[in-house]
Amino acid sequence: MALQRIAFDATDEAGNILTGVTVQVNRESDNVLVPLFSNRAGSVALGNSFVSADGKVFAYVAGGAYRIL
């Protein structure tokens, strides 16, 4: 399975880093939660949704169009 990396800082409108933010990744076409992984091999599952304590969001996901909440 080919996984793509998503990585970004969770910020507010002013650009301030948001700590303790809950992240959820849904498939754009049907709004269903998708499997997330913490490594490119896809062998370590990451919960969907998950909390980013420091505002740094990082996960691997199968290629496609997603809505990140």
Backbone as ProteinMPNN parsed JSONL, in Angstrom:
{"seq_chain_A": "MALQRIAFDATDEAGNILTGVTVQVNRESDNVLVPLFSNRAGSVALGNSFVSADGKVFAYVAGGAYRIL", "coords_chain_A": {"N_chain_A": [[0.848, -1.175, 0.0], [0.67, 2.137, -0.936], [1.561, 4.888, 0.866], [0.873, 8.267, 1.735], [2.36, 11.174, 3.126], [1.077, 13.362, 5.582], [1.588, 16.471, 6.975], [1.675, 19.19, 9.123], [1.428, 22.344, 10.862], [-0.911, 22.939, 13.367], [-2.889, 25.712, 13.43], [-4.34, 28.878, 14.501], [-6.444, 31.531, 13.126], [-4.744, 33.706, 13.284], [-2.284, 32.628, 13.028], [-1.108, 31.467, 15.207], [0.26, 28.701, 16.974], [-1.705, 25.89, 17.825], [-2.059, 24.092, 20.682], [-2.65, 20.789, 22.007], [-4.629, 20.05, 20.241], [-7.313, 18.314, 18.662], [-7.291, 16.075, 16.009], [-8.85, 15.003, 13.038], [-9.303, 12.909, 10.241], [-11.041, 12.723, 7.305], [-12.389, 11.009, 4.458], [-12.858, 12.788, 1.501], [-14.886, 12.267, -0.414], [-16.992, 10.789, 0.802], [-17.046, 11.423, 3.466], [-16.107, 9.66, 5.426], [-14.228, 8.365, 8.177], [-10.751, 7.696, 7.85], [-8.144, 5.149, 7.788], [-5.214, 5.844, 9.642], [-1.658, 6.112, 9.93], [1.43, 5.877, 11.778], [3.805, 5.458, 10.58], [5.557, 5.103, 7.431], [5.434, 2.536, 6.345], [3.019, 1.574, 7.148], [2.577, -0.078, 9.269], [2.168, 0.62, 11.888], [-0.554, 1.559, 13.477], [-2.41, 4.586, 13.827], [-4.619, 6.309, 15.84], [-7.777, 7.593, 14.676], [-9.783, 9.837, 15.506], [-6.97, 11.846, 16.676], [-4.884, 13.313, 19.243], [-2.849, 16.14, 19.093], [-0.395, 17.128, 20.998], [1.534, 19.169, 20.874], [0.79, 20.704, 18.707], [1.883, 19.987, 16.297], [1.095, 18.257, 13.504], [1.129, 15.059, 12.161], [1.07, 12.332, 10.032], [0.556, 9.249, 8.204], [-1.216, 8.315, 5.298], [-3.369, 6.588, 2.988], [-3.211, 7.454, -0.479], [-5.284, 10.106, -1.757], [-8.208, 12.271, -1.641], [-8.834, 14.331, 1.105], [-10.564, 15.546, 4.009], [-9.515, 17.476, 6.604], [-10.063, 17.823, 9.93]], "CA_chain_A": [[0.0, 0.0, 0.0], [1.44, 3.387, -1.017], [1.044, 5.886, 1.809], [1.326, 9.644, 1.598], [2.556, 11.846, 4.411], [0.474, 14.662, 5.856], [2.311, 17.118, 8.074], [1.455, 20.635, 9.18], [1.211, 22.921, 12.186], [-2.286, 23.371, 13.614], [-2.834, 27.125, 13.809], [-5.568, 29.667, 14.442], [-6.43, 32.5, 12.021], [-3.619, 34.638, 13.45], [-1.036, 31.906, 12.818], [-0.602, 30.933, 16.472], [0.191, 27.245, 17.11], [-2.727, 25.397, 18.742], [-1.612, 22.89, 21.376], [-3.734, 19.94, 22.491], [-5.682, 20.029, 19.233], [-7.764, 17.015, 18.188], [-7.261, 16.02, 14.547], [-9.636, 13.93, 12.431], [-9.122, 12.906, 8.788], [-12.171, 12.082, 6.631], [-12.338, 10.953, 2.998], [-13.649, 13.888, 0.939], [-16.034, 11.806, -1.215], [-18.119, 10.277, 1.594], [-16.887, 11.914, 4.838], [-15.812, 8.542, 6.319], [-12.895, 8.358, 8.778], [-9.826, 6.808, 7.14], [-7.046, 4.649, 8.619], [-3.997, 6.641, 9.694], [-0.508, 5.361, 10.418], [2.522, 6.727, 12.238], [5.007, 5.181, 9.779], [5.298, 4.956, 5.992], [5.139, 1.139, 6.036], [1.636, 1.284, 7.511], [2.553, -1.164, 10.254], [1.822, 1.157, 13.214], [-1.799, 2.319, 13.347], [-2.598, 5.798, 14.609], [-6.059, 6.518, 15.964], [-8.416, 8.668, 13.923], [-9.039, 11.057, 15.687], [-5.864, 11.81, 17.622], [-4.558, 14.605, 19.839], [-1.492, 16.635, 18.904], [-0.107, 17.924, 22.198], [2.363, 20.34, 20.574], [0.3, 21.394, 17.522], [2.511, 19.421, 15.103], [0.265, 17.16, 13.003], [1.943, 14.213, 11.294], [0.506, 10.986, 9.863], [0.581, 8.676, 6.86], [-2.551, 7.938, 4.859], [-3.421, 6.18, 1.579], [-3.434, 8.603, -1.369], [-6.678, 10.468, -2.008], [-8.637, 13.604, -1.218], [-9.289, 14.237, 2.486], [-10.936, 16.726, 4.792], [-8.857, 17.388, 7.894], [-10.812, 18.621, 10.909]], "C_chain_A": [[0.895, 1.24, 0.0], [0.799, 4.426, -0.105], [1.676, 7.24, 1.542], [1.424, 10.271, 2.981], [1.742, 13.131, 4.456], [1.206, 15.228, 7.061], [2.06, 18.618, 8.007], [1.369, 21.063, 10.637], [-0.257, 23.324, 12.285], [-2.23, 24.804, 14.145], [-4.231, 27.747, 13.808], [-5.44, 30.68, 13.301], [-5.265, 33.472, 12.08], [-2.264, 33.956, 13.254], [-0.41, 31.355, 14.084], [-0.764, 29.421, 16.509], [-0.858, 26.872, 18.153], [-2.222, 24.11, 19.385], [-2.82, 22.1, 21.874], [-4.885, 19.822, 21.519], [-6.023, 18.586, 18.839], [-7.885, 17.069, 16.673], [-8.051, 14.81, 14.071], [-9.482, 14.041, 10.926], [-10.242, 12.079, 8.161], [-11.931, 12.07, 5.121], [-13.304, 11.999, 2.451], [-14.939, 13.385, 0.286], [-17.231, 11.364, -0.381], [-18.039, 10.622, 3.082], [-16.629, 10.807, 5.862], [-14.4, 8.69, 6.879], [-12.015, 7.351, 8.046], [-8.737, 6.308, 8.092], [-5.828, 5.559, 8.497], [-2.889, 5.8, 10.312], [0.588, 6.328, 10.846], [3.83, 6.426, 11.516], [4.616, 4.899, 8.333], [4.937, 3.527, 5.606], [3.692, 0.763, 6.357], [1.514, 0.173, 8.537], [2.2, -0.692, 11.661], [0.6, 2.066, 13.055], [-1.806, 3.509, 14.293], [-4.098, 6.026, 14.678], [-6.557, 7.67, 15.103], [-9.745, 8.948, 14.62], [-7.894, 10.869, 16.696], [-5.58, 13.218, 18.107], [-3.096, 14.929, 19.567], [-1.19, 17.593, 20.054], [0.635, 19.213, 21.877], [1.919, 21.116, 19.332], [0.929, 20.932, 16.229], [1.696, 18.204, 14.681], [1.071, 16.384, 11.973], [1.305, 12.834, 11.237], [0.74, 10.537, 8.43], [-0.804, 8.143, 6.546], [-2.47, 7.486, 3.396], [-3.747, 7.409, 0.729], [-4.92, 8.856, -1.603], [-6.95, 11.882, -1.559], [-9.275, 13.482, 0.163], [-9.689, 15.587, 3.033], [-10.321, 16.53, 6.169], [-9.531, 18.359, 8.836], [-10.036, 18.721, 12.193]], "O_chain_A": [[1.778, 1.369, 0.848], [-0.362, 4.795, -0.286], [2.847, 7.344, 1.176], [0.661, 9.934, 3.886], [1.717, 13.896, 3.492], [1.416, 14.529, 8.052], [2.217, 19.236, 6.954], [1.25, 20.227, 11.534], [-0.784, 23.978, 11.386], [-1.608, 25.075, 15.173], [-5.167, 27.222, 13.204], [-4.436, 30.685, 12.589], [-4.842, 34.003, 11.054], [-1.222, 34.609, 13.305], [0.702, 30.831, 14.046], [-1.811, 28.904, 16.119], [-0.902, 27.46, 19.233], [-1.982, 23.129, 18.68], [-3.88, 22.67, 22.132], [-6.008, 19.524, 21.926], [-5.135, 17.745, 18.7], [-8.496, 17.982, 16.118], [-7.935, 13.721, 14.634], [-9.523, 15.144, 10.381], [-10.38, 10.889, 8.444], [-11.345, 13.002, 4.572], [-14.448, 12.081, 2.898], [-15.982, 14.024, 0.424], [-18.373, 11.543, -0.805], [-18.868, 10.168, 3.87], [-16.904, 10.994, 7.048], [-13.482, 9.089, 6.163], [-12.48, 6.277, 7.665], [-8.439, 6.964, 9.09], [-5.459, 5.987, 7.403], [-3.144, 4.898, 11.11], [0.671, 7.45, 10.348], [4.852, 7.054, 11.795], [3.485, 4.506, 8.051], [4.208, 3.321, 4.637], [3.199, -0.26, 5.883], [0.459, -0.449, 8.658], [1.955, -1.517, 12.541], [0.705, 3.191, 12.565], [-1.281, 3.448, 15.405], [-4.779, 5.941, 13.656], [-5.816, 8.618, 14.84], [-10.743, 8.301, 14.303], [-7.849, 9.896, 17.449], [-5.978, 14.197, 17.476], [-2.214, 14.097, 19.783], [-1.671, 18.726, 20.076], [0.407, 20.237, 22.52], [2.58, 22.075, 18.936], [0.562, 21.422, 15.161], [1.616, 17.225, 15.423], [1.624, 16.959, 11.035], [1.03, 12.231, 12.275], [1.077, 11.338, 7.559], [-1.482, 7.59, 7.411], [-1.605, 7.946, 2.651], [-4.475, 8.298, 1.17], [-5.717, 7.918, -1.64], [-6.042, 12.605, -1.148], [-10.147, 12.64, 0.377], [-9.216, 16.63, 2.582], [-10.582, 15.524, 6.829], [-9.571, 19.564, 8.585], [-10.495, 19.352, 13.145]]}, "name": "protein", "num_of_chains": 1, "seq": "MALQRIAFDATDEAGNILTGVTVQVNRESDNVLVPLFSNRAGSVALGNSFVSADGKVFAYVAGGAYRIL"}
